[in-house]
Amino acid sequence: MKRSKYTEETIIGILKERQAGMTVADLTRKYGVSEQSIYRWQAKYGGMEVSEAKRLRQLEEENARLKRMVADLSLDKQMLEDVLSKKW
């Protein structure tokens, strides 16, 4: 997945400017991002502090790691069931 050139700290700073009354059009010109990016960030990080955003990223990484583990274990289980189902 493509990494954003903006860190969580920067994104939250941009959103705080938005909450302070700056328009989305002004923010897009100032930071060189699309309106869609601003709205997507607002949906994901709206109302968060920097520490909460970092914790969210850690949880997302851990969730992805656990999903990979479950997929690997499911494959192992399927292979073992296939081996055991064969008649010797």
C-alpha positions, 0 to 999 in steps of 0.5 A: 500500500502506498504510504502518505507523504503526510504524517499523522501529526501533519494530518491532525494539524491540517484538520485542526486548521479546518476546525478553526474555520479555514475552508477546504478550498484554502487547505487544498491550495495551501497543502497541495492535496485534493478535497477528497483527501481532506474529507477522507482524513476527517472521516478517519482522524476527525477529533483525534489527538496525535497519540490516538492516531499513533495508537490507531496505526499500531492496532491496524498493523497488529490486526493485519499481522493477526489476519496473516497468521490466521490465513497461514494456520488455515492453510496448514490445517487444510494441508493436514486434513488433506494428508489425513484424508488419504488412505495409506 
